[in-house]
């Protein structure tokens, strides 16, 4: 059972199928873009994460919090993360920088939840466009992707993570890289 703080947060989220922003509340992470998309689509948005930039939160997030369509549940710990991610209809990852890796993207897909993300940084390496979510270039494309999100097989999202992002696979791949480096150095 999730700790008390996580249970309180989880009880505040709407029924399954909501859009989810999961990450630091900061300009780089695209919270405002997620709010704009949810508002345009008329869909509920749950915002979960720590407030890293209070000024940004006060200006671009807080004015839109209505407890109905857009709600902020605060940070969610490890015990509640699976439920919050797994109940979402889609994770929105509309980042404003070239993120080197999106842990919440992989965690979301591990829970079977597809992702709509701006096509930048590592997102093309994490998301199989049209299979585990959608890579988009702007909010208009993100809106179009929302209309197709129900066509994503949630089992395919989970399978993609199992086949590409488990700790064991990553260890094996690192060992293989080190082996190749050592073999190359031995030939020099």
C-alpha positions in Angstrom: 0.0 0.0 0.0 1.4 3.5 -0.9 2.6 5.7 2.0 0.0 8.1 3.5 1.3 11.1 1.4 1.0 9.1 -1.9 -2.5 7.8 -1.0 -3.6 11.4 -0.4 -2.3 12.5 -3.7 -3.7 9.5 -5.6 -7.2 10.1 -4.2 -7.2 13.6 -5.7 -6.8 12.4 -9.3 -9.7 12.0 -11.6 -10.9 8.7 -13.1 -8.6 6.7 -15.3 -7.9 8.2 -18.7 -6.6 11.6 -17.7 -3.6 13.3 -19.3 -0.5 13.4 -17.1 2.4 15.7 -16.7 5.0 13.9 -14.5 8.2 15.7 -13.7 9.8 18.8 -12.3 7.7 22.0 -12.5 10.1 24.1 -14.6 10.0 25.8 -17.9 12.3 23.2 -19.5 9.8 20.4 -18.8 6.9 21.9 -20.7 4.2 22.1 -18.0 2.6 25.1 -19.5 2.5 23.4 -22.9 0.8 20.4 -21.3 -1.8 22.7 -19.8 -2.4 24.5 -23.1 -2.9 21.1 -24.8 -5.3 19.8 -22.2 -7.3 23.0 -22.3 -7.5 22.9 -26.1 -8.6 19.3 -26.0 -11.0 19.7 -23.1 -9.4 16.8 -21.3 -8.4 16.5 -17.6 -4.8 17.0 -16.8 -3.0 15.8 -13.7 0.3 17.5 -12.8 2.6 15.6 -10.6 6.1 16.7 -9.5 8.2 18.9 -7.3 8.1 22.7 -7.9 11.6 23.5 -8.9 10.8 27.0 -10.1 8.2 28.7 -7.8 8.0 31.8 -10.0 7.3 29.7 -13.1 4.7 27.7 -11.1 3.0 30.9 -9.9 2.8 32.5 -13.3 2.3 29.6 -15.7 0.7 26.8 -13.7 -1.2 28.0 -10.6 -3.6 30.3 -12.6 -4.9 27.3 -14.5 -5.4 25.0 -11.5 -9.2 24.5 -11.1 -9.3 21.2 -9.2 -11.4 19.9 -12.1 -9.8 19.9 -15.5 -6.3 20.8 -14.3 -5.1 19.6 -10.9 -1.8 19.6 -9.2 -1.2 16.7 -6.8 2.4 17.5 -5.8 5.3 15.0 -5.9 4.4 11.3 -6.0 6.8 8.9 -4.4 7.9 5.5 -5.7 5.0 3.7 -4.0 2.4 5.7 -5.8 4.1 6.3 -9.1 2.9 3.1 -10.8 -0.7 3.8 -10.1 -0.6 7.5 -11.2 1.3 6.6 -14.4 -0.7 3.5 -15.1 -4.1 5.1 -14.8 -3.2 7.9 -17.2 -4.5 7.9 -20.7 -1.3 9.4 -21.9 1.9 11.0 -20.5 2.6 14.5 -22.0 6.3 15.2 -22.4 6.3 18.5 -24.2 9.9 19.5 -23.2 11.6 22.7 -24.1 15.1 21.4 -24.2 17.1 18.5 -25.7 16.7 16.1 -22.7 19.4 13.4 -22.7 17.1 10.8 -21.2 13.5 10.9 -20.1 13.1 8.5 -17.1 9.4 9.4 -16.7 8.8 8.5 -20.4 10.3 5.0 -19.8 8.5 4.6 -16.5 5.2 5.6 -18.2 5.6 3.0 -20.9 6.6 0.4 -18.3 3.1 1.0 -16.8 1.5 0.6 -20.2 0.8 4.3 -20.7 1.7 5.8 -24.1 3.6 9.1 -24.4 3.1 12.2 -26.5 6.4 14.0 -26.7 8.1 16.8 -28.6 10.5 15.2 -31.1 13.7 16.4 -29.6 16.6 15.2 -27.5 16.4 11.5 -26.7 12.7 11.1 -27.4 13.2 9.4 -30.8 15.4 6.8 -29.0 12.8 6.1 -26.3 9.4 6.3 -28.1 8.5 4.2 -31.2 6.4 6.7 -33.0 2.9 5.3 -33.6 3.6 2.2 -31.5 4.3 3.4 -28.0 3.2 7.0 -28.4 3.7 9.9 -30.7 6.6 12.2 -31.5 5.3 15.7 -32.4 6.8 19.0 -33.4 4.2 21.4 -32.0 1.0 21.6 -30.0 -1.2 21.2 -33.2 0.5 17.9 -33.9 0.1 16.9 -30.2 -3.6 17.6 -30.4 -3.9 15.4 -33.5 -1.9 12.7 -31.6 -4.4 12.9 -28.8 -7.2 11.9 -31.1 -5.2 8.7 -32.0 -3.8 7.8 -28.6 -6.5 5.2 -27.9 -5.1 3.2 -30.9 -1.8 2.6 -29.1 -1.6 -0.9 -27.6 -0.7 -0.5 -23.9 0.8 -3.9 -23.9 3.2 -2.8 -26.7 4.3 0.1 -24.5 5.2 -2.4 -21.7 6.8 -4.8 -24.1 9.0 -2.0 -25.6 10.4 -1.3 -22.1 11.0 -4.9 -21.3 12.9 -5.4 -24.6 15.0 -2.2 -24.4 15.2 -0.6 -21.0 15.5 -3.1 -18.2 18.4 -2.9 -15.8 19.7 -6.3 -16.9 19.7 -5.3 -20.6 21.5 -2.1 -19.9 24.1 -3.9 -17.9 24.6 -6.4 -20.7 24.9 -3.6 -23.2 27.5 -1.7 -21.1 29.5 -4.9 -20.7 29.4 -5.3 -24.5 30.6 -1.8 -25.1 33.5 -2.2 -22.6 34.4 -5.5 -24.2 34.6 -3.8 -27.6 36.7 -1.0 -26.2 39.1 -3.4 -24.5 39.4 -5.5 -27.7 40.1 -2.4 -29.7 42.8 -1.2 -27.3 44.4 -4.7 -27.3 44.8 -4.4 -31.1 46.5 -0.9 -30.8 
